[in-house]
Amino acid sequence: MAHNRTGALFSISRAAIRWRYPYRFVLPDQRPEPAVYVVHHQNLKGPLLGMAWFPVAVRPWVLNVFFSQRACFDQYYHYTFTQRLKIPKILAASLAWPLSFFISSLMRSMRAIPVHRDSAAVITTFRESLRALVSGESLLLAPDIDYADDRAEVGDLYDGFLDLERFYQRKTGHHLPFIPLQLDHSNRQIVSGKPLYFPDTIPFQKAKPVLYQRLKDSL
């Protein structure tokens, strides 16, 4: 059975986002639990709104650099602010320093799961994710390759997260539901799509690109 153990910092931040961005979540009365919810990143809009408005606790996948204050500072200062946003270095440092403390603390408060992109450490992401799923917790992923693209159209996605199916099916004997979340900004709502499952009759490697495309189309 899943437990909501998010911290006070996340609760306060979520309340602030809800006040600033009044959306509503449209979920079916019956939904599978646990599940992997997938949302279009859209330059942070997807995971931000998803975490703020999801009616039950979900555990997001977040790049591992945001869990350490020092690594978080380096990410914001050396890339986000100076390279991507072209902010002068002195101003970038003054922004990145306090933000790095806040973000790294927020990751712990929301019980995010660190995503390691190098092949040697990625197994830790899957192990922690599997533990969460087996205990009844759901995950929230935004696997866009170009996460800074804020257009409504969905581009290419990383497909490695679909390998969660193999770990989960091997552990539980059941298929893992992957559920797309659609961002409807005009009506200020987040709509849950139908759960997508890997089939019993097709080998995983052949079914993986098919499910990838169905999931991408559903976003």
N, C-alpha and C positions, 0 to 999 in steps of 0.2 A: 504494500500500500504506500502511495506517495505522500510525502509530507511537505508542507509549505514552510521552509525554513529561511526565507529571504530576510534580509536585515532592514534596519530602520532607514539607512541611507537610500536603499532602493525604493522603499515605500514613499519616502519624501520626494525623491526624484520622479517617481511614477505619477504622483499627485500633481506635480508641477507640469509634467508633459500633458497630462489629461486636461488640465486647466487651459494650457496654451493651444492644444490641438484636440478639440472635442470631436472624437470619432465614436463609432459604435462597432462592436464585434458581432458578426452574424454567423452563428454556429448552429448546426443541426441539433435537434433534441437528443439524438443518439449519436455518439461518436466514439470511435475506438480509443482505448487507452491501454498502454501508452502509444504514442505516435510520434512521427517526425514531421513537424510542420515546416514548410518551405515557403519563403517569401522573397519577393524581388527586392534587392538591396536599395536601389534608387538613391545612392549617395546618403545612406543611413536612414532614409525615411522608413523603409520596410522594417528593419529590426527595432527601430525606435518606437514606432507605432505598435508593432506587434507585442513588444515587452510591456508597453504602457497599458494596452487595452485588453490583452488576453485575460479572460475571466478566471483562469486557474494558473497556478505557477507552472512555468515552463523553464527549461534550462537552455540558454542560448549558447551557440558556438561563437567564440570570439578569438581573434588572433592572439597568440600567446604573449606578444610584446606588450599588450595592454594590462597584463597582470603584475608587472614589475614597475615600480615608480621610475627607476632609472631607464629601463628599456622604453617605457611609455614616453618619457621626456625626449629621448633620442628620436623616437618615431615622429612625434609632433614637431620637434625643433628642426631636425635634419631633413625631413621629408614633407610632412603635411603643410607646415606654415611657410617654410623658406622656399621649397622647391615647387610645391603644388599651388599654394596661394600667393607666393611671391611677397611675403611679408618681410620687412627689414629684420635683420638678425636680432637686434636689441629688443624690438617689440615682440618678435617670435619667442625669444627666451623668456620674457616676462609673462607671456601667455602660457607657454608650455609648462613652466615650473609648477604653478598651482594646479593646472589642469591635470598634470600627471599624477599628483597625489589623489585628486578626486576620482579620476577614472580607475586607477588601480584599486582604490578602496571600493568603488562601485562594483567592480567585477566580482569581488568577494561577497559583497552584500547581495547581489542577485544570483549568486551561485553559478556563474558562468563556467563553461567548460573550455579550457584553453585549446586552441587549434594549433598544432605543430605541423608546419608544412614540409620540414625535412623528413626524409623517409625513415631515419633512425628513431625519431621521437614521435612520429604520427601514431604509433601503436598506443601510446598513452592516452591520446584523444579518444580512440576507439574503446579502450578499456574503461575509462571513466564514463563514456557515453553508454556502454553496455550495462554497467552497474546501475546507472540512472534508469534506463529502460526496464531492466528486469525488476527494479523496485517499484515500477509503476509510474515513473516520471516521464514526461514528454520533452522533446527537444525542439528548439526553434533555430533554423538555419537560413542564411542568406548567401547562397554559394555563387553569386555573380563573379565572374572573372574581372570585369571592369566595374568594380563597386562604386566608382566615382561618377558613373554615368547616371544622371538623374532623369533620363527619359523614361516614359511609360513602357516602351518596347523592351522586351527581355532579350539580352544578348546571350553570349555563350556562358555556360555554367561549369564550374568544377563538378565532376561526376563521382569523385572519390567517396562522398558521403553515402552513396548508394550501397557501398560495401558493408554498411551497418546491417543490411539484410542478412548477409552470410553469417555474421557473428550472432545476431539475434536468433535466427532460425536454428542455428546449430545449438544454441544454449537453451531455447525454449520449445523448439519443435513447431513454432508458429511463424507465419509471415509477418513482417513489420509494415504497418501502414504508413505511407508517405502522403501527406495531405497538403496541397497547394493553398496558399492564402493569397487572395486577389485584393489589391489595393484600389478602391474606388474613391478617388479623391473628390470627384464632383459631388458625390453623395455623402462624403465623409464617413465611409464605412470600410471595414475589413471583412471580406467574405470568405468563409471556409469552403473549399471545393470538396469534391468526393474523394475518399481515400483511394489511393492507388496501391496495388499489391503486385509483387512478383508472382508469376503463375507457377503452378506445380509441374506443368507439362513441358516447360522449356528450360534448358540449362541456364544457370545464372549469367554466364558471360554473353549468351545470345539475347537474354531478356533485358540485360542492363541498358543497352542503347535504346531499346524500345520504351522502357519505363522512363528513361531520361527525356526522350522526346515528348512523351505524354505529359510529364510533369512540367516541362518547359512550356508547352502549348497551354497548359492549364493556368499558368501564371499570368 
